[in-house]
Amino acid sequence: MTVDLSRLDVPLTEVQAEAERLWAERDRRVGALNFRTAAERTHSPSDRIAFSHDAWLVRHPEACATDADYPGFADWVAAREADNRRARETK
């Protein structure tokens, strides 16, 4: 009995895209778990709140700001960093 394996063939780009999606989901879950563990181990109420918020943000990346939300801000920060670097070099 022979099985036609060509029916099971998937383009490499699809396999790579699915692997990237799975790794990204794993990273989000591990990151959230790390923050939840840190929240459970701390004795500081403010740290507990911060770690819990961090865990939520890792699970919901769509809630995080991006460069598109603040046009020009990344360039502004880069210019300030360059100014600081030049100021330190001249001293």
C-alpha positions as CSV (number, residue, x, y, z in Angstrom):
1,M,0.0,0.0,0.0
2,T,1.4,3.4,-1.0
3,V,0.4,6.7,0.4
4,D,0.6,9.8,-1.7
5,L,2.5,12.2,0.6
6,S,2.2,15.1,-1.8
7,R,-1.4,15.6,-0.4
8,L,0.2,16.4,3.0
9,D,2.8,18.8,1.7
10,V,2.6,22.3,3.0
11,P,4.6,25.3,1.7
12,L,7.6,26.1,3.9
13,T,6.4,29.7,4.4
14,E,3.2,28.4,6.0
15,V,5.1,26.1,8.3
16,Q,7.4,29.0,9.3
17,A,4.5,31.4,9.9
18,E,2.7,28.8,12.1
19,A,6.0,28.1,14.0
20,E,6.5,31.8,14.6
21,R,2.9,32.2,15.8
22,L,3.3,29.2,18.2
23,W,6.6,30.5,19.6
24,A,5.1,34.0,20.1
25,E,2.1,32.5,22.0
26,R,4.5,30.4,24.1
27,D,6.6,33.5,24.9
28,R,3.5,35.4,26.0
29,R,2.3,32.6,28.3
30,V,5.8,32.2,29.8
31,G,6.1,35.9,30.3
32,A,2.7,36.1,32.0
33,L,3.5,33.2,34.2
34,N,6.8,34.8,35.3
35,F,5.0,38.0,36.2
36,R,2.3,36.1,38.1
37,T,5.0,34.1,40.0
38,A,6.8,37.3,40.9
39,A,3.5,38.9,42.1
40,E,2.9,35.9,44.4
41,R,6.4,36.0,45.9
42,T,6.6,39.7,46.6
43,H,5.6,41.2,50.0
44,S,5.0,44.7,48.5
45,P,1.4,45.5,47.6
46,S,2.5,48.0,44.9
47,D,4.9,45.4,43.4
48,R,2.1,42.9,43.4
49,I,-0.2,45.3,41.5
50,A,2.6,46.2,39.0
51,F,3.4,42.5,38.3
52,S,-0.2,41.7,37.8
53,H,-0.6,44.6,35.3
54,D,2.6,43.5,33.5
55,A,1.1,39.9,33.2
56,W,-2.1,41.3,31.7
57,L,-0.1,43.4,29.2
58,V,1.9,40.4,28.1
59,R,-1.3,38.5,27.5
60,H,-2.9,41.5,25.6
61,P,-0.2,43.1,23.4
62,E,-2.9,44.9,21.5
63,A,-3.3,47.2,24.6
64,C,0.3,48.4,24.4
65,A,1.2,51.6,22.7
66,T,3.3,51.4,19.5
67,D,5.3,54.0,17.5
68,A,2.3,54.4,15.3
69,D,0.3,55.8,18.3
70,Y,2.9,58.6,18.8
71,P,4.2,59.7,15.4
72,G,7.6,61.3,15.7
73,F,8.2,60.3,19.3
74,A,10.8,57.7,18.4
75,D,12.8,60.3,16.4
76,W,12.5,62.8,19.2
77,V,13.9,60.2,21.7
78,A,16.7,59.3,19.3
79,A,17.6,63.0,19.0
80,R,17.7,63.5,22.8
81,E,19.9,60.4,23.2
82,A,22.3,61.7,20.5
83,D,22.4,65.1,22.3
84,N,23.2,63.4,25.6
85,R,25.9,61.3,24.0
86,R,27.5,64.3,22.4
87,A,27.3,66.2,25.7
88,R,29.1,63.4,27.5
89,E,31.8,63.1,24.9
90,T,32.7,66.8,25.1
91,K,33.3,66.8,28.8
